[in-house]
Amino acid sequence: MNFRPHRFIPRSLSVSLRPVIPLVLGLRGFAQQATPVASTNVVTMEKTTVVGHLDEAREQIVPSLGATAYLITSDQIANQSQGPNSPFNQVILRAPGVAQDSAANGGLHVRGEHANLQYRINDVLLPEGISGFGQELDARFVDTVQLVTGSLPAQYGFRTAGVVDIHTKSGAFVNGGEAQMYGGSFDTLRPSFEYGSGAGKLNVFVNGSYSHNGIGIENPTSSYDALHDITDQYRLFSYLSYVLDDTSRLSFIGSASYATFQVPNTPGLEADPANHSAPGGDPWLPGSFASSGLNERQQEQNYYGVVTYQKSVGDLNFQVSAFGRNSAAHFLPDPVGDLYFDGVASDVNRKLYSGGLQADSSYQLGETHTVRFGGSLLKESVSADATVAVFPLDPNGNPNGPPQSIVDNHTLHGLFAGVYLQDEWKLLPRLTLNYGARFDVFSSSFDHENQLSPRLNLIYEATDRTTLHAGYARYFTPPPVEFVSGGSLAKFDHTSNAAVTDQSGPVKAERSNYFDIGLSHKLAPGLQVGVDGYYKQAKNQLDDGLFGQTLILSAFNYARGEIYGVEFTTSYASGGFSIYANVAWSVARGEDWNSAQFLFGDPNDPNSDISYVKNHWIALDHDQRVSGSFGAAYTWTESAHTSTRVYADALYGSGLRTDATDSLGNTIPNGGTVPAYYSVNLGVEQAFKLGARRILKARLDVVNLTDNVYQLRDGGGVGVNAAQYGMRRSLFGSLSYAF
């Protein structure tokens, strides 16, 4: 990453939006001051001004308006563990209200939700892909990333737990390149490059990387090195922008990623002998098979492209985008070993194709009103092909023949459409009301629903240092089409993959009422604090989990859901020093599974999980009561040619959910938690100026300094199929050359 001097980054809005200060600015104040050495910013003032004007107009179209917003800059990313080489999820984990999870279970959870996040790049919706272990988003191409939560304005629909809005680096401000080699523990090797150019009216930014390591998925054991856990990942990102005139531009975003993963093994597992030999007859499978020798793998691919036209003329600003995406995840079983241990070997290949349009606009109506309106349309098609090797079963449930293959292919379709209208009304110089509504339609192969959703936010700037807000939002959240099971249960009757019950209610859209209230206060120059509370009441609460052998998520509903919590944040920045702390407490629970019941056991068995949940509230499996993130950094210039950055940060979690047993020996789904954990990280980076535009940077990172052995999951809980441990103490280093 290039050190560069202060440049114009238009993030403030017009005078009419001055009271719309983000409620909790937990990370905004802790950005480092730019170092005066190593300028690589060579652009003309005229073009920078035009690009800045269009960026400011884009912010006018899609502001946060009363929601809770946390801004993280590229300098802040450099101040965290592994810097820009950290997985993108680790960047978001430094914001309040975010709980850590394993890659297989989604990676992170915002405000007690399993997923339900929408990602935007330069304010354009990024269509959903099939979630896997890899992360197609790369922290290296981020200029700023903002997590928007709470009571969202009407322009945000469908995925509403949070909006991750990434503003990419641009050739207008990054006129040069950087090549880096990064590596260290677990055979980690990651060469990468980035290049930006701002010649004439055309801005170009390109970023690419290759990653190889031996801990692609969290280790299922407490050992330092995981067995069979190699990953290779390739990523390429490009952003092109062409300024048509002083009021309009055309831009393109393109991304490609490809990754292969070995699924790590747990030694010493025992198999049912019936799975590998017939009673008194010839063996169906080899007589022995060590679980440490399993060879399960997964391949993941993600490709997307976005074309955007933006226009700003007078009081009208608008932006229109067209986008397309191709996403795939292919789980490859061990054809013999999985039958030996599980009685099932599933080759599952899911592919998602999507395309759509998005339009957003704003119009300044007099001195006190700004009207915003727009809509989006997204069409998805999912093909899920599976070839499953199973044993036939006798009436007693025992294998009575050699394995056979069953083909189960199906296709699902989904249509997401929504329109919105809202008004930002400046009631008083310090009081702003943003009110509006959106109408959403979801139509799929398994469900057809719609909803009118009102939104209301009141923002009061009590003093120049204190801002309060309160808001209400009605949310409509359709299930991810790619996670809905559309296969045939009947095909597997009387086999080792038979469902306990044939109940399979359709997965439905979640409908919820969301309330949010809070304040932020500047205690002193550079020092600010914030608190925010929220409550969500849901019908058909959506959740996802891993069921069966494959590592592809499946969606289901709770008939009723409830999520509430409170977040505290503080930050201080002065000169080259910055520090921040975030602590969040939350509760997430649900009652009565009312879709995809075949995932949970026999509803006629009074001791089954599904019977218990029918009449009992349980914690959601990703419920973590306390989450925290903390960090401090200092950057100083030693001379005209060198600068040094040091940092320390830490994560804390009280533990995700697992099953528990009551005094009578009955299992309570998600009734317990894994032990609390923490991870402390340190790092240092040294920059040397070699010439007018050349910089050499060396960095050293220590992850989990105390070598704390901790579990993210222990294999228990609803939709959790394996234990996962956090990364042990690791040492990473990088050497980069900027030009």
C-alpha distance (Angstrom), angle and dihedral (degrees) to the residues before:
residue distance angle dihedral
M1 . . .
N2 3.78 . .
F3 3.79 120.9 .
R4 3.77 106.1 -136.1
P5 3.80 138.9 172.6
H6 3.76 124.9 -102.1
R7 3.76 112.9 -65.5
F8 3.77 135.6 179.9
I9 3.81 108.9 -85.7
P10 3.80 106.8 171.5
R11 3.78 106.4 -143.1
S12 3.82 101.2 137.6
L13 3.79 119.6 88.6
S14 3.78 132.0 -137.0
V15 3.81 123.1 -69.7
S16 3.79 90.4 -92.2
L17 3.80 89.0 62.9
R18 3.80 98.4 47.7
P19 3.81 93.9 108.4
V20 3.81 90.8 52.8
I21 3.76 94.8 91.0
P22 3.83 114.4 159.4
L23 3.77 107.6 -100.5
V24 3.77 99.3 -130.6
L25 3.80 115.4 24.9
G26 3.78 94.6 -176.9
L27 3.77 96.4 155.4
R28 3.79 104.9 20.6
G29 3.80 94.9 83.6
F30 3.75 96.3 51.2
A31 3.82 99.2 68.5
Q32 3.78 114.4 127.9
Q33 3.78 121.0 -114.1
A34 3.76 110.6 -109.1
T35 3.77 117.0 -101.2
P36 3.80 114.2 -119.5
V37 3.80 93.9 -137.9
A38 3.78 125.7 85.4
S39 3.78 105.4 29.8
T40 3.79 112.0 -169.7
N41 3.79 95.0 164.6
V42 3.82 107.8 110.9
V43 3.81 110.4 159.4
T44 3.76 135.8 126.7
M45 3.78 117.8 -98.2
E46 3.80 91.5 -129.4
K47 3.78 95.2 59.4
T48 3.80 93.2 41.3
T49 3.80 89.1 54.2
V50 3.82 92.3 50.9
V51 3.80 93.2 48.2
G52 3.81 90.4 45.4
H53 3.81 91.0 51.5
L54 3.81 91.4 52.0
D55 3.81 91.6 46.5
E56 3.80 89.4 52.0
A57 3.81 90.7 48.6
R58 3.81 89.6 51.2
E59 3.80 90.2 54.0
Q60 3.81 88.4 51.6
I61 3.82 89.1 58.3
V62 3.83 97.4 52.0
P63 3.84 112.1 24.3
S64 3.81 124.6 160.1
L65 3.85 92.6 -120.9
G66 3.78 105.7 -171.4
A67 3.79 98.7 -17.9
T68 3.80 120.0 116.5
A69 3.81 110.2 -95.8
Y70 3.83 129.9 -170.3
L71 3.78 117.2 -169.6
I72 3.81 122.7 -156.5
T73 3.81 119.2 -173.7
S74 3.80 130.2 -158.0
D75 3.82 88.4 -105.4
Q76 3.79 89.9 55.7
I77 3.80 90.4 49.6
A78 3.81 87.7 54.8
N79 3.83 87.6 54.6
Q80 3.81 94.8 59.2
S81 3.78 134.6 77.5
Q82 3.83 110.5 -61.0
G83 3.80 90.9 -3.3
P84 3.80 115.6 -140.0
N85 3.82 89.8 -7.3
S86 3.80 91.5 65.0
P87 3.82 117.8 107.5
F88 3.80 110.0 -92.5
N89 3.81 91.6 -116.4
Q90 3.80 88.9 61.5
V91 3.80 89.5 59.9
I92 3.81 91.8 55.9
L93 3.82 90.8 45.8
R94 3.82 88.5 69.9
A95 3.82 89.9 67.8
P96 3.84 122.3 87.3
G97 3.78 120.1 -92.2
V98 3.81 96.4 24.5
A99 3.82 120.4 126.3
Q100 3.79 124.2 -160.3
D101 3.81 122.7 -122.8
S102 3.79 137.5 166.5
A103 3.79 120.5 -79.6
A104 3.81 90.4 -112.9
N105 3.81 91.0 57.9
G106 3.79 97.8 47.3
G107 3.82 102.9 -77.7
L108 3.81 97.4 -112.3
H109 3.80 143.5 18.6
V110 3.80 126.1 -145.7
R111 3.81 118.3 -151.0
G112 3.81 95.2 -19.7
E113 3.83 96.7 -50.3
H114 3.79 123.6 128.9
A115 3.79 95.8 -138.5
N116 3.83 119.8 -42.7
L117 3.82 92.1 140.2
Q118 3.77 124.3 139.6
Y119 3.78 120.6 -153.1
R120 3.78 123.9 -149.6
I121 3.78 129.4 -174.5
N122 3.80 114.0 -156.3
D123 3.83 87.9 -13.3
V124 3.82 93.9 -56.0
L125 3.80 118.9 120.4
L126 3.80 114.4 -109.0
P127 3.83 108.3 -143.3
E128 3.78 115.0 -120.7
G129 3.78 121.2 -96.7
I130 3.78 133.5 -163.9
S131 3.79 105.5 -79.2
G132 3.77 116.2 -127.6
F133 3.77 138.9 145.0
G134 3.79 97.3 -68.4
Q135 3.78 126.4 79.3
E136 3.77 114.9 -142.0
L137 3.81 92.0 -170.1
D138 3.79 113.0 86.0
A139 3.80 124.1 -155.5
R140 3.80 89.7 -145.3
F141 3.81 94.7 74.0
V142 3.82 93.9 48.7
D143 3.79 119.8 111.4
T144 3.82 92.1 171.8
V145 3.79 133.6 -12.6
Q146 3.78 123.0 -162.7
L147 3.80 125.9 -163.6
V148 3.81 109.3 -153.1
T149 3.81 116.8 -167.3
G150 3.79 139.5 155.7
S151 3.78 125.3 49.7
L152 3.80 100.6 1.7
P153 3.82 123.3 -152.5
A154 3.79 118.0 -110.5
Q155 3.81 95.9 -94.3
Y156 3.82 89.7 73.0
G157 3.79 116.1 76.5
F158 3.81 145.1 159.6
R159 3.86 99.4 15.0
T160 3.79 104.3 51.0
A161 3.83 111.4 155.4
G162 3.78 85.8 92.3
V163 3.78 144.1 -27.3
V164 3.80 117.1 -128.7
D165 3.81 103.4 -158.6
I166 3.80 113.3 -171.7
H167 3.77 122.1 -166.1
T168 3.77 107.9 -162.4
K169 3.74 130.0 -142.6
S170 3.78 112.7 -94.8
G171 3.76 136.9 -152.3
A172 3.81 87.2 -123.7
F173 3.82 89.5 72.9
V174 3.82 105.5 16.1
N175 3.79 102.1 60.2
G176 3.77 101.1 169.3
G177 3.76 141.2 34.0
E178 3.76 145.4 -100.5
A179 3.79 133.4 -153.5
Q180 3.79 120.6 -164.3
M181 3.79 140.3 -177.9
Y182 3.80 115.5 -156.8
G183 3.80 128.0 179.7
G184 3.77 148.9 130.9
S185 3.81 139.9 121.9
F186 3.81 122.4 32.1
D187 3.82 90.6 29.1
T188 3.79 89.1 -70.2
L189 3.78 115.7 180.0
R190 3.80 123.0 168.8
P191 3.80 123.2 165.6
S192 3.80 113.5 -176.5
F193 3.78 142.2 168.7
E194 3.78 140.4 -166.6
Y195 3.78 131.7 -170.9
G196 3.79 133.5 -176.6
S197 3.78 130.5 -173.7
G198 3.79 130.4 -178.7
A199 3.79 103.0 -174.7
G200 3.80 113.4 157.3
K201 3.78 114.8 -40.2
L202 3.80 94.1 -25.5
N203 3.82 121.1 91.6
V204 3.79 118.4 -168.6
F205 3.79 130.4 -176.4
V206 3.82 123.9 174.8
N207 3.80 129.1 179.9
G208 3.81 128.8 -179.7
S209 3.78 139.4 167.8
Y210 3.79 145.7 172.0
S211 3.82 119.9 -149.2
H212 3.78 130.6 -166.5
N213 3.80 126.3 173.6
G214 3.79 144.1 140.9
I215 3.81 98.0 -119.6
G216 3.80 104.5 59.9
I217 3.82 91.3 144.4
E218 3.80 126.4 28.1
N219 3.80 114.6 -83.7
P220 3.85 111.8 -102.7
T221 3.82 89.7 -149.9
S222 3.80 134.1 53.2
S223 3.81 92.7 -114.9
Y224 3.78 118.9 115.9
D225 3.81 96.8 -119.8
A226 3.79 121.3 43.9
L227 3.80 121.2 -136.2
H228 3.79 116.3 -117.4
D229 3.82 98.0 -3.1
I230 3.81 107.7 132.2
T231 3.78 119.5 142.6
D232 3.81 133.9 -174.4
Q233 3.79 118.5 -166.6
Y234 3.81 132.9 -178.3
R235 3.81 124.6 -167.0
L236 3.81 134.6 179.4
F237 3.81 126.2 177.9
S238 3.80 129.8 178.6
Y239 3.80 135.0 -178.1
L240 3.80 122.3 -171.2
S241 3.79 125.4 -180.0
Y242 3.80 127.9 -178.8
V243 3.80 120.1 -167.0
L244 3.80 106.4 -140.2
D245 3.82 93.8 -174.9
D246 3.80 139.8 -36.0
T247 3.81 91.1 -66.2
S248 3.81 106.4 37.1
R249 3.78 144.7 40.5
L250 3.79 141.2 178.2
S251 3.80 120.7 -138.7
F252 3.80 139.1 -177.1
I253 3.80 130.6 -159.1
G254 3.79 120.3 -168.3
S255 3.79 130.8 176.2
A256 3.79 137.0 176.4
S257 3.79 129.1 -177.7
Y258 3.78 133.8 172.7
A259 3.80 126.1 -179.2
T260 3.78 139.7 174.0
F261 3.80 123.7 -160.4
Q262 3.76 135.5 -171.2
V263 3.81 111.4 -144.5
P264 3.82 107.1 -126.5
N265 3.80 120.0 -119.2
T266 3.79 134.2 -131.5
P267 3.82 112.4 -142.9
G268 3.78 122.8 -136.7
L269 3.79 101.0 32.0
E270 3.79 116.9 154.3
A271 3.79 125.0 -136.7
D272 3.78 132.6 -151.9
P273 3.85 105.3 -100.2
A274 3.80 89.0 -140.7
N275 3.79 88.6 69.7
H276 3.78 95.1 66.9
S277 3.80 110.5 31.5
A278 3.79 138.3 34.4
P279 3.82 116.2 -123.2
G280 3.80 104.6 -92.8
G281 3.80 91.9 -13.5
D282 3.77 143.7 89.2
P283 3.82 117.2 -52.7
W284 3.78 117.3 -98.7
L285 3.79 91.0 -158.2
P286 3.82 134.9 13.9
G287 3.77 112.5 -63.7
S288 3.81 93.3 -116.9
F289 3.78 137.0 21.8
A290 3.83 126.7 174.4
S291 3.79 116.0 -135.8
S292 3.80 88.4 -140.7
G293 3.82 88.2 67.0
L294 3.80 99.0 56.5
N295 3.79 115.9 129.2
E296 3.81 109.0 -156.0
R297 3.81 116.5 155.5
Q298 3.79 141.2 177.1
Q299 3.80 131.7 -153.4
E300 3.80 122.1 -160.0
Q301 3.80 131.8 -171.1
N302 3.80 130.8 -179.3
Y303 3.79 128.2 177.6
Y304 3.80 128.4 167.9
G305 3.78 141.0 163.6
V306 3.83 132.1 -165.6
V307 3.82 127.9 -169.2
T308 3.83 116.4 -167.9
Y309 3.78 134.5 -174.2
Q310 3.82 117.1 -163.7
K311 3.80 128.4 -171.5
S312 3.80 130.8 -177.5
V313 3.79 117.0 -176.1
G314 3.78 124.7 157.8
D315 3.80 110.8 -48.5
L316 3.83 93.0 -16.6
N317 3.82 124.2 89.5
F318 3.78 123.7 172.7
Q319 3.79 140.9 164.9
V320 3.83 128.7 -163.6
S321 3.81 123.3 -168.9
A322 3.80 137.5 -177.0
F323 3.78 119.4 -162.9
G324 3.78 142.2 177.1
R325 3.77 135.4 -171.7
N326 3.82 141.9 -171.2
S327 3.81 117.5 -165.2
A328 3.82 130.6 172.4
A329 3.80 140.3 174.7
H330 3.82 121.4 -172.1
F331 3.82 119.8 -170.5
L332 3.81 112.9 -159.9
P333 3.83 114.7 -164.1
D334 3.76 129.7 -152.6
P335 3.83 94.5 -103.8
V336 3.80 94.6 -148.8
G337 3.80 104.6 23.1
D338 3.80 95.5 51.8
L339 3.80 90.8 52.2
Y340 3.78 89.3 48.7
F341 3.81 95.0 53.7
D342 3.82 104.2 24.8
G343 3.79 105.6 21.0
V344 3.81 87.3 -126.5
A345 3.82 134.0 79.9
S346 3.81 112.3 -171.5
D347 3.79 124.0 -168.3
V348 3.82 102.3 -166.3
N349 3.79 125.2 -179.4
R350 3.81 118.6 -178.6
K351 3.80 122.4 -176.0
L352 3.79 126.8 -175.8
Y353 3.79 125.1 -163.6
S354 3.78 118.9 -173.8
G355 3.77 140.4 167.2
G356 3.75 137.4 169.1
L357 3.78 154.3 140.6
Q358 3.80 133.3 -104.5
A359 3.81 129.3 -169.8
D360 3.81 127.8 -178.1
S361 3.80 129.8 173.6
S362 3.79 143.4 169.2
Y363 3.79 132.4 -159.0
Q364 3.80 126.3 -166.9
L365 3.80 105.3 -134.2
G366 3.79 107.1 -168.9
E367 3.79 124.3 -52.3
T368 3.80 98.3 -51.6
H369 3.82 108.1 36.0
T370 3.80 134.2 64.9
V371 3.80 112.8 -178.8
R372 3.82 119.9 -156.8
F373 3.79 126.9 -171.4
G374 3.78 139.7 160.7
G375 3.76 146.0 118.4
S376 3.78 147.3 -142.3
L377 3.79 139.0 -139.9
L378 3.80 124.8 -162.7
K379 3.81 127.2 179.0
E380 3.81 119.5 -166.2
S381 3.78 133.8 -173.1
V382 3.80 122.0 -172.3
S383 3.79 125.4 -168.9
A384 3.80 114.6 -165.8
D385 3.78 113.9 -172.2
A386 3.79 120.9 -178.6
T387 3.78 134.7 177.1
V388 3.79 108.2 -169.6
A389 3.80 125.4 -169.4
V390 3.83 111.0 -151.8
F391 3.81 141.6 162.0
P392 3.80 120.9 -115.0
L393 3.83 110.9 -120.6
D394 3.79 132.6 -142.0
P395 3.83 121.4 -134.0
N396 3.81 89.1 -86.0
G397 3.80 92.5 56.8
N398 3.80 96.6 -106.7
P399 3.83 124.6 130.1
N400 3.82 110.0 -99.9
G401 3.78 102.6 175.7
P402 3.80 145.8 23.3
P403 3.81 119.1 -69.7
Q404 3.78 119.7 -80.8
S405 3.81 132.3 -166.0
I406 3.79 123.6 -119.5
V407 3.80 120.6 -165.9
D408 3.80 114.6 -146.1
N409 3.82 112.9 177.0
H410 3.78 125.5 165.0
T411 3.80 141.8 158.4
L412 3.81 128.9 -140.6
H413 3.80 129.5 -167.2
G414 3.78 131.4 -159.1
L415 3.80 136.0 -174.3
F416 3.82 121.8 -163.7
A417 3.81 116.9 -172.1
G418 3.79 130.8 166.7
V419 3.81 142.3 163.3
Y420 3.81 129.5 -168.8
L421 3.80 142.5 -170.8
Q422 3.80 126.2 -171.6
D423 3.77 141.0 162.6
E424 3.78 129.2 -145.2
W425 3.78 103.4 -149.9
K426 3.79 120.1 -169.7
L427 3.80 99.6 -149.3
L428 3.81 94.5 175.0
P429 3.79 133.8 -2.1
R430 3.82 89.4 -92.2
L431 3.82 100.5 26.6
T432 3.81 124.4 76.7
L433 3.80 129.0 179.8
N434 3.79 119.3 -162.5
Y435 3.79 112.1 -170.8
G436 3.77 134.6 163.7
A437 3.78 146.1 113.5
R438 3.77 142.0 -123.4
F439 3.79 131.8 -150.1
D440 3.80 117.2 -145.4
V441 3.78 132.7 -170.9
F442 3.80 126.5 -165.3
S443 3.79 119.3 -173.1
S444 3.79 122.5 172.4
S445 3.78 144.8 150.4
F446 3.80 88.9 -86.8
D447 3.83 107.3 27.2
H448 3.82 143.0 28.7
E449 3.82 118.6 -166.5
N450 3.81 142.8 142.3
Q451 3.80 138.6 -174.1
L452 3.80 142.2 -171.0
S453 3.81 107.4 -136.4
P454 3.82 121.4 -164.9
R455 3.83 119.3 -155.4
L456 3.80 128.4 -163.6
N457 3.82 131.2 177.9
L458 3.81 129.1 173.8
I459 3.81 118.7 -164.7
Y460 3.79 121.4 -169.7
E461 3.79 122.3 -173.1
A462 3.81 96.2 -157.6
T463 3.81 93.3 -179.9
D464 3.76 137.1 -11.5
R465 3.80 86.6 -87.6
T466 3.82 104.3 36.5
T467 3.80 128.8 64.0
L468 3.80 125.9 179.1
H469 3.77 129.8 -172.1
A470 3.80 141.0 178.7
G471 3.77 128.0 -174.0
Y472 3.79 147.8 172.8
A473 3.80 128.1 -155.7
R474 3.77 133.5 -179.7
Y475 3.82 109.0 -147.4
F476 3.81 133.2 -158.5
T477 3.82 113.6 -167.4
P478 3.82 118.7 -179.9
P479 3.81 118.0 -159.2
P480 3.82 118.4 -99.4
V481 3.80 103.6 -96.6
E482 3.80 91.6 -145.1
F483 3.83 91.6 60.8
V484 3.80 97.6 50.2
S485 3.78 115.7 103.6
G486 3.78 110.7 -127.3
G487 3.79 99.2 166.6
S488 3.78 128.1 116.8
L489 3.81 116.1 -95.5
A490 3.80 91.6 -169.4
K491 3.81 92.1 63.8
F492 3.79 89.4 68.6
D493 3.79 99.5 46.8
H494 3.83 112.1 133.4
T495 3.80 92.5 14.3
S496 3.80 134.8 104.2
N497 3.83 88.1 -99.0
A498 3.80 95.8 53.7
A499 3.80 117.8 135.0
V500 3.80 116.7 -120.3
T501 3.81 89.5 -130.9
D502 3.79 134.4 18.6
Q503 3.80 92.2 -140.1
S504 3.78 107.6 124.9
G505 3.79 112.5 158.4
P506 3.81 113.0 -171.9
V507 3.80 117.0 -93.7
K508 3.80 106.6 -109.8
A509 3.79 137.9 -158.6
E510 3.78 116.1 -90.7
R511 3.82 117.0 -121.2
S512 3.79 118.5 -163.3
N513 3.79 147.1 167.3
Y514 3.79 114.2 -136.8
F515 3.82 127.8 -165.3
D516 3.80 126.0 -173.5
I517 3.81 133.6 178.3
G518 3.79 134.4 168.1
L519 3.76 151.4 119.8
S520 3.79 143.2 -129.9
H521 3.78 126.1 -149.9
K522 3.79 135.1 -171.9
L523 3.79 106.1 -139.5
A524 3.80 94.4 -176.2
P525 3.79 139.1 -20.2
G526 3.78 106.1 -51.6
L527 3.83 93.6 2.7
Q528 3.78 121.4 100.8
V529 3.80 138.3 160.3
G530 3.77 134.1 -165.9
V531 3.79 142.3 -174.6
D532 3.79 128.5 -167.4
G533 3.81 131.2 -179.3
Y534 3.79 128.4 -166.7
Y535 3.80 141.0 -178.1
K536 3.80 128.5 -167.9
Q537 3.82 127.0 -172.4
A538 3.81 114.0 -169.7
K539 3.78 141.2 -171.6
N540 3.82 114.4 -153.2
Q541 3.81 92.0 9.8
L542 3.82 106.9 -151.5
D543 3.78 122.4 -132.9
D544 3.81 137.2 164.2
G545 3.78 133.0 -148.4
L546 3.78 146.8 165.8
F547 3.80 111.5 -101.6
G548 3.77 126.7 175.8
Q549 3.75 124.8 -4.9
T550 3.80 105.4 -42.4
L551 3.79 124.6 82.2
I552 3.81 96.3 -131.9
L553 3.81 116.6 111.2
S554 3.81 124.6 -114.2
A555 3.83 123.9 -153.4
F556 3.80 127.8 -134.5
N557 3.83 140.5 158.8
Y558 3.77 138.0 -119.5
A559 3.81 110.0 -148.4
R560 3.80 88.9 -132.6
G561 3.79 132.1 21.2
E562 3.77 138.8 -179.4
I563 3.81 130.5 -171.7
Y564 3.79 126.9 175.4
G565 3.77 139.1 154.7
V566 3.78 150.2 133.3
E567 3.82 133.0 -113.6
F568 3.80 129.5 -154.2
T569 3.78 123.9 -166.7
T570 3.78 138.9 172.3
S571 3.78 135.5 174.6
Y572 3.78 139.3 177.4
A573 3.80 131.0 -167.2
S574 3.80 130.3 178.3
G575 3.75 126.4 159.5
G576 3.77 108.2 -40.4
F577 3.81 94.0 -19.9
S578 3.80 125.8 93.4
I579 3.78 136.7 166.0
Y580 3.80 135.3 177.4
A581 3.81 140.3 179.0
N582 3.80 130.8 -169.9
V583 3.81 127.7 -175.1
A584 3.80 125.5 177.9
W585 3.82 133.7 -176.7
S586 3.79 120.2 -164.5
V587 3.79 144.5 164.9
A588 3.82 123.2 -154.0
R589 3.80 120.9 179.3
G590 3.79 143.1 154.7
E591 3.80 142.7 -171.5
D592 3.82 134.8 -147.2
W593 3.80 120.3 9.8
N594 3.80 104.5 -126.0
S595 3.81 101.9 174.1
A596 3.82 136.9 46.3
Q597 3.82 88.1 14.8
F598 3.81 92.0 167.4
L599 3.81 87.6 77.3
F600 3.80 93.7 67.3
G601 3.79 111.3 47.4
D602 3.79 139.1 -98.0
P603 3.84 113.0 -26.0
N604 3.82 88.4 -158.7
D605 3.79 91.4 61.5
P606 3.83 107.4 87.9
N607 3.82 90.1 -154.7
S608 3.81 96.1 53.1
D609 3.80 124.3 108.2
I610 3.79 92.1 -116.4
S611 3.82 91.2 55.1
Y612 3.80 91.2 50.6
V613 3.80 95.0 47.7
K614 3.80 90.7 48.1
N615 3.81 90.2 77.4
H616 3.81 104.6 15.0
W617 3.77 134.1 73.2
I618 3.81 111.2 -127.7
A619 3.77 132.5 -174.1
L620 3.79 114.0 -101.8
D621 3.80 110.7 -109.2
H622 3.82 91.8 -113.1
D623 3.81 94.1 49.6
Q624 3.81 109.8 127.8
R625 3.78 114.5 176.6
V626 3.81 98.8 -155.5
S627 3.80 128.0 27.3
G628 3.78 126.9 172.2
S629 3.79 141.3 179.0
F630 3.78 126.4 -172.1
G631 3.80 135.5 177.3
A632 3.78 147.6 162.8
A633 3.80 131.9 -171.3
Y634 3.77 140.2 176.4
T635 3.78 129.8 -163.6
W636 3.77 123.9 -173.0
T637 3.78 137.3 169.9
E638 3.78 112.7 -124.8
S639 3.81 94.9 -173.7
A640 3.75 141.0 -22.5
H641 3.79 88.6 -75.9
T642 3.81 106.8 38.3
S643 3.80 138.8 50.1
T644 3.80 133.5 178.4
R645 3.79 132.4 -149.5
V646 3.82 123.3 -168.3
Y647 3.78 127.1 178.7
A648 3.80 144.5 173.9
D649 3.79 125.8 -167.0
A650 3.79 139.2 165.9
L651 3.79 142.4 -166.2
Y652 3.81 126.8 -149.6
G653 3.79 132.3 -170.4
S654 3.80 131.5 175.9
G655 3.82 89.4 -145.1
L656 3.80 138.5 -86.6
R657 3.77 122.0 -104.4
T658 3.80 131.9 -75.7
D659 3.80 133.5 165.8
A660 3.80 121.5 -78.5
T661 3.81 136.1 -164.2
D662 3.80 124.3 -130.3
S663 3.80 126.8 -142.0
L664 3.82 91.3 -85.7
G665 3.78 93.4 53.5
N666 3.80 95.3 -104.8
T667 3.78 119.5 142.8
I668 3.80 117.1 -116.9
P669 3.82 109.2 -158.3
N670 3.81 110.2 -125.9
G671 3.81 88.1 -6.4
G672 3.81 96.1 137.1
T673 3.79 139.6 38.2
V674 3.77 136.1 -131.1
P675 3.83 113.3 -112.0
A676 3.80 120.0 -75.0
Y677 3.78 115.5 -96.7
Y678 3.79 143.4 -168.6
S679 3.78 136.5 -167.6
V680 3.83 124.8 -160.5
N681 3.80 121.5 -161.5
L682 3.81 134.5 -171.5
G683 3.78 134.3 -171.3
V684 3.78 146.8 167.9
E685 3.80 132.2 -161.5
Q686 3.79 128.1 -168.0
A687 3.81 123.1 -163.4
F688 3.81 124.6 -162.5
K689 3.79 123.1 -167.3
L690 3.80 108.8 -138.6
G691 3.78 98.3 174.8
A692 3.78 144.8 -26.5
R693 3.82 92.8 -56.7
R694 3.79 104.5 8.6
I695 3.80 125.2 96.5
L696 3.78 131.9 174.3
K697 3.81 116.5 -157.2
A698 3.80 129.5 -171.8
R699 3.80 122.2 -170.0
L700 3.80 136.2 -175.7
D701 3.84 124.3 -166.8
V702 3.79 129.8 -172.3
V703 3.82 113.4 -163.8
N704 3.83 120.1 -161.6
L705 3.79 93.1 4.4
T706 3.82 94.6 -167.4
D707 3.83 93.2 48.0
N708 3.79 89.6 -123.5
V709 3.82 110.3 -171.2
Y710 3.81 106.6 -143.1
Q711 3.78 139.9 158.9
L712 3.77 125.6 -129.7
R713 3.81 89.1 -175.7
D714 3.82 132.5 6.8
G715 3.82 97.1 -161.2
G716 3.82 94.1 -98.2
G717 3.77 128.0 105.5
V718 3.79 136.3 64.1
G719 3.80 111.5 -46.5
V720 3.81 95.0 0.5
N721 3.80 114.1 123.3
A722 3.83 104.8 173.8
A723 3.77 144.0 20.6
Q724 3.81 118.5 -101.1
Y725 3.79 127.9 -166.6
G726 3.79 128.8 -159.2
M727 3.79 120.7 -110.3
R728 3.79 115.1 -77.0
R729 3.82 122.6 -131.8
S730 3.79 107.8 -50.6
L731 3.78 137.8 179.6
F732 3.80 122.2 -148.2
G733 3.77 132.7 175.2
S734 3.78 137.7 -177.0
L735 3.78 139.1 -167.0
S736 3.79 119.2 -162.3
Y737 3.77 136.8 179.6
A738 3.80 120.6 -154.7
F739 3.78 121.2 -164.1
